[in-house]
Amino acid sequence: MTAQRTARLTALMALPAALTLLAATPSIADSGHSEHGGQGSSTASQGKAGETYQIDLAPLNGSAATGAALVSVENRKLTVKIEVSGLVPGQPHAQHIHGSTDGHDFRCPDASADKDGDGIVTTAEGLPMYGDINISLTTKGDTSKDSGLAVDRMPIADKDGKLTYSRTIDVSQDVQDHIKDLHVVQHGIDVNGDKKYDFGAGKSELDPKLPQEATAPANCGMVKGAAVGSMPVGGVETGTASSSGAQAPGMIAGGTAAVLTAGGLFAVRRRARTAADRRG
């Protein structure tokens, strides 16, 4: 399911470039693969302008929240697209880009981050591993660290626990240069399985007015460095942004074949069909 979700996001991220090719012939960005940046700020760890990177979101704290994100930055504009399932239904989910742009090596936390042994890696316990907030992935308005707990502007999972998010954000040159050293964390878990946030697991150490469930990390993922077109694509889906952040994907109508051919994605779809035929 994660591969299919990532494939849909990959096609969606590639679509603007395909449209541009219909009217002009711009230079093609390098699509080489790179691993997570790690320590140091050398050129080798820097992101390439216009390249799209894949992030697979893996569950934390026993949540079922899995999904994929694609990030692309060019001319200091960062585009983030996320598609996740298994979140707490009907609840807002704070989400951020964490990490460092000055060479520190941050990564997703594991169970060893649970210092008090209560079975929950809280946000405060996870910070030493995944770093402070660099960008708050709100649905509108401010995206700085100050909006980290702006739950009224965070995306909301639908009744099935699914969430789709898309936004383009102005960022610093440091973020553009070190996008591969950053990662995505989504928050909001359901410890007692009642499909809502409550204080059964205590108060959040970030804001005592909020339950621990509302701010504990639900998943995390680091940049893998997959470029657009590197994964099989079975179709193109997109969504319309809304202030609530709960966005329903829908098929793009009219002219899709021409756009995909111009953008070089037709060959990718053909590879996907060939792979399906082999499996059959």
Secondary structure per residue as TSV (DSSP state, phi and psi in degrees):
chain	resnum	aa	ss	phi	psi
A	1	M	-	360.0	-39.7
A	2	T	H	-62.7	-40.2
A	3	A	H	-64.2	-41.1
A	4	Q	H	-64.2	-42.3
A	5	R	H	-64.5	-43.2
A	6	T	H	-63.8	-37.5
A	7	A	H	-62.1	-42.9
A	8	R	H	-62.9	-42.3
A	9	L	H	-66.3	-37.6
A	10	T	H	-59.2	-46.0
A	11	A	H	-63.6	-39.3
A	12	L	H	-65.1	-42.6
A	13	M	H	-66.1	-31.1
A	14	A	H	-80.2	-18.1
A	15	L	H	-59.6	-45.4
A	16	P	H	-57.0	-40.3
A	17	A	H	-64.3	-37.5
A	18	A	H	-64.8	-41.0
A	19	L	H	-63.3	-40.6
A	20	T	H	-61.5	-37.7
A	21	L	H	-65.8	-21.7
A	22	L	H	-67.8	-28.8
A	23	A	H	-104.1	-21.6
A	24	A	-	-151.8	178.9
A	25	T	-	-127.5	81.4
A	26	P	-	-74.3	166.7
A	27	S	-	-67.9	147.4
A	28	I	-	-95.0	129.6
A	29	A	-	-70.3	150.9
A	30	D	-	-62.5	131.0
A	31	S	-	-112.1	28.6
A	32	G	-	-67.5	155.5
A	33	H	-	-91.8	145.1
A	34	S	-	-139.6	151.8
A	35	E	-	-92.7	173.6
A	36	H	-	-54.8	136.3
A	37	G	-	-59.0	-42.9
A	38	G	-	69.8	-155.4
A	39	Q	S	-74.2	156.1
A	40	G	-	92.2	158.1
A	41	S	-	-123.7	33.4
A	42	S	-	-70.7	166.3
A	43	T	G	-57.5	-33.0
A	44	A	G	-63.3	-25.7
A	45	S	G	-96.1	0.6
A	46	Q	S	-86.2	147.2
A	47	G	-	-75.7	159.1
A	48	K	-	-104.4	131.1
A	49	A	T	-56.0	130.4
A	50	G	T	88.4	-10.0
A	51	E	-	-83.5	144.8
A	52	T	E	-103.4	135.4
A	53	Y	E	-119.0	143.0
A	54	Q	E	-94.9	141.1
A	55	I	E	-132.0	119.1
A	56	D	E	-92.9	124.5
A	57	L	E	-93.4	119.1
A	58	A	E	-107.0	145.4
A	59	P	E	-64.7	149.2
A	60	L	-	-127.7	157.0
A	61	N	T	57.9	33.1
A	62	G	T	70.6	13.3
A	63	S	-	-75.8	169.1
A	64	A	-	-106.8	18.0
A	65	A	-	-81.2	104.1
A	66	T	E	-126.7	154.7
A	67	G	E	174.8	-159.3
A	68	A	E	-145.9	152.5
A	69	A	E	-134.8	151.1
A	70	L	E	-124.9	135.7
A	71	V	E	-127.1	139.9
A	72	S	E	-145.0	136.8
A	73	V	E	-135.7	134.0
A	74	E	E	-155.1	140.0
A	75	N	T	53.0	37.3
A	76	R	T	61.4	28.6
A	77	K	E	-119.8	119.3
A	78	L	E	-99.9	124.7
A	79	T	E	-105.7	126.4
A	80	V	E	-122.0	128.7
A	81	K	E	-128.2	128.6
A	82	I	E	-130.6	139.2
A	83	E	E	-137.6	118.6
A	84	V	E	-136.9	149.0
A	85	S	E	-130.1	164.7
A	86	G	S	87.0	12.8
A	87	L	S	-83.5	170.3
A	88	V	-	-67.7	118.5
A	89	P	T	-65.7	141.9
A	90	G	T	70.0	10.7
A	91	Q	-	-114.6	148.7
A	92	P	B	-72.9	145.1
A	93	H	-	-126.4	106.8
A	94	A	-	-61.1	140.1
A	95	Q	E	-145.7	143.8
A	96	H	E	-145.7	161.4
A	97	I	E	-100.3	120.2
A	98	H	E	-108.2	167.4
A	99	G	E	122.1	-170.6
A	100	S	-	-124.4	146.7
A	101	T	S	-109.8	13.7
A	102	D	S	-122.2	21.7
A	103	G	S	101.0	-5.2
A	104	H	-	-72.6	146.2
A	105	D	-	-99.2	96.6
A	106	F	-	-106.8	152.3
A	107	R	-	-155.4	174.5
A	108	C	-	-66.3	140.7
A	109	P	-	-76.6	160.2
A	110	D	-	-120.6	-172.3
A	111	A	G	-61.6	-23.6
A	112	S	G	-65.7	-15.1
A	113	A	G	-74.7	-13.6
A	114	D	-	-76.8	82.7
A	115	K	T	-70.6	-30.0
A	116	D	T	-92.8	-1.6
A	117	G	-	67.9	25.2
A	118	D	S	-89.6	3.0
A	119	G	S	88.5	-0.1
A	120	I	-	-125.0	125.2
A	121	V	-	-84.1	103.2
A	122	T	-	-74.9	170.5
A	123	T	H	-59.1	-45.0
A	124	A	H	-63.5	-38.2
A	125	E	H	-70.5	-31.0
A	126	G	H	-81.1	-23.7
A	127	L	H	-55.0	-42.0
A	128	P	H	-58.9	-26.7
A	129	M	H	-89.5	-45.8
A	130	Y	H	-100.6	-0.2
A	131	G	-	80.8	169.7
A	132	D	S	-75.1	167.6
A	133	I	E	-66.2	129.6
A	134	N	E	-101.3	-43.2
A	135	I	E	-138.6	132.8
A	136	S	E	-91.2	121.5
A	137	L	-	-87.5	70.3
A	138	T	-	-80.1	167.2
A	139	T	S	-85.6	-18.6
A	140	K	S	-162.2	163.3
A	141	G	S	72.1	-155.2
A	142	D	-	-54.7	142.3
A	143	T	-	-123.3	15.7
A	144	S	S	-80.1	176.4
A	145	K	G	-56.2	-31.0
A	146	D	G	-60.9	-22.2
A	147	S	G	-97.5	17.5
A	148	G	T	-58.8	-31.5
A	149	L	T	-114.1	23.9
A	150	A	-	-77.3	71.9
A	151	V	G	-62.8	-22.0
A	152	D	G	-74.7	-10.9
A	153	R	G	-122.2	19.0
A	154	M	S	-99.7	153.9
A	155	P	-	-65.7	151.4
A	156	I	B	-114.1	130.7
A	157	A	-	-70.2	147.0
A	158	D	-	-78.7	-173.8
A	159	K	T	-64.3	-17.5
A	160	D	T	-100.7	5.6
A	161	G	S	79.8	18.4
A	162	K	-	-101.0	147.2
A	163	L	E	-142.0	131.7
A	164	T	E	-124.1	131.4
A	165	Y	E	-134.6	140.9
A	166	S	E	-150.8	128.4
A	167	R	E	-160.6	146.3
A	168	T	E	-110.0	129.8
A	169	I	E	-129.0	139.2
A	170	D	E	-73.9	132.4
A	171	V	-	-132.3	171.4
A	172	S	-	-79.2	165.6
A	173	Q	H	-64.3	-33.4
A	174	D	H	-60.2	-41.9
A	175	V	H	-64.7	-42.8
A	176	Q	H	-61.2	-42.1
A	177	D	H	-72.1	-27.0
A	178	H	T	-122.4	31.1
A	179	I	G	-59.2	-30.3
A	180	K	G	-73.6	-11.2
A	181	D	G	-94.1	3.2
A	182	L	E	-109.5	166.2
A	183	H	E	-152.7	166.2
A	184	V	E	-107.0	137.0
A	185	V	E	-130.0	130.0
A	186	Q	E	-110.4	147.6
A	187	H	E	-120.5	158.7
A	188	G	-	114.4	107.1
A	189	I	-	-126.7	169.8
A	190	D	-	-130.6	88.2
A	191	V	T	-65.4	-42.5
A	192	N	T	-97.0	4.8
A	193	G	S	70.6	24.6
A	194	D	S	-94.6	9.6
A	195	K	S	61.4	34.9
A	196	K	S	-161.6	167.0
A	197	Y	-	-86.1	131.9
A	198	D	-	-143.4	179.1
A	199	F	G	-95.1	19.4
A	200	G	G	-60.1	-30.9
A	201	A	G	-98.7	12.9
A	202	G	-	94.8	-174.1
A	203	K	B	-91.2	152.7
A	204	S	-	-69.6	136.4
A	205	E	S	-73.1	-12.4
A	206	L	S	-84.3	-35.2
A	207	D	-	-155.5	108.7
A	208	P	T	-62.4	-11.4
A	209	K	T	-79.6	-12.6
A	210	L	S	-108.5	145.8
A	211	P	B	-69.6	152.8
A	212	Q	H	-57.9	-35.2
A	213	E	H	-58.1	-33.9
A	214	A	H	-73.8	-25.0
A	215	T	H	-114.2	-12.0
A	216	A	S	-66.7	141.6
A	217	P	E	-65.5	137.8
A	218	A	E	-102.0	-28.4
A	219	N	E	-160.4	169.6
A	220	C	E	-157.7	148.5
A	221	G	E	-154.3	144.4
A	222	M	E	-108.4	154.5
A	223	V	B	-59.3	131.8
A	224	K	-	-101.8	-18.7
A	225	G	-	85.3	19.6
A	226	A	-	-79.9	130.1
A	227	A	-	-87.9	160.1
A	228	V	T	-55.7	135.4
A	229	G	T	90.1	0.2
A	230	S	S	-88.6	-7.2
A	231	M	S	-122.9	150.2
A	232	P	-	-59.3	141.8
A	233	V	-	-122.5	124.9
A	234	G	-	-99.2	-8.8
A	235	G	-	172.2	169.1
A	236	V	-	-115.8	125.6
A	237	E	E	-127.7	151.9
A	238	T	E	-144.5	170.0
A	239	G	-	-137.8	165.8
A	240	T	-	-108.1	128.0
A	241	A	-	-65.0	147.3
A	242	S	-	-141.0	159.2
A	243	S	T	-65.9	-23.5
A	244	S	T	-80.4	-22.1
A	245	G	-	87.1	-10.7
A	246	A	-	-87.0	104.8
A	247	Q	-	-120.7	133.0
A	248	A	-	-97.8	121.0
A	249	P	-	-66.1	150.0
A	250	G	E	-146.4	156.7
A	251	M	E	-71.7	141.0
A	252	I	-	-76.5	131.5
A	253	A	-	-107.6	144.5
A	254	G	S	76.0	119.3
A	255	G	S	75.9	8.8
A	256	T	H	-62.0	-43.2
A	257	A	H	-60.1	-42.7
A	258	A	H	-65.3	-41.6
A	259	V	H	-64.3	-45.3
A	260	L	H	-64.1	-39.3
A	261	T	H	-64.4	-44.0
A	262	A	H	-64.2	-36.0
A	263	G	T	-84.9	-0.7
A	264	G	T	81.9	8.8
A	265	L	-	-88.2	-14.4
A	266	F	H	-60.6	-39.8
A	267	A	H	-64.4	-35.3
A	268	V	H	-65.6	-43.0
A	269	R	H	-65.1	-36.6
A	270	R	H	-64.1	-38.8
A	271	R	H	-63.8	-36.7
A	272	A	H	-64.4	-42.5
A	273	R	H	-65.9	-39.3
A	274	T	H	-62.3	-41.9
A	275	A	H	-62.2	-39.0
A	276	A	H	-65.9	-39.1
A	277	D	H	-64.2	-37.6
A	278	R	H	-66.1	-38.8
A	279	R	H	-65.7	-34.8
A	280	G	-	-70.0	360.0
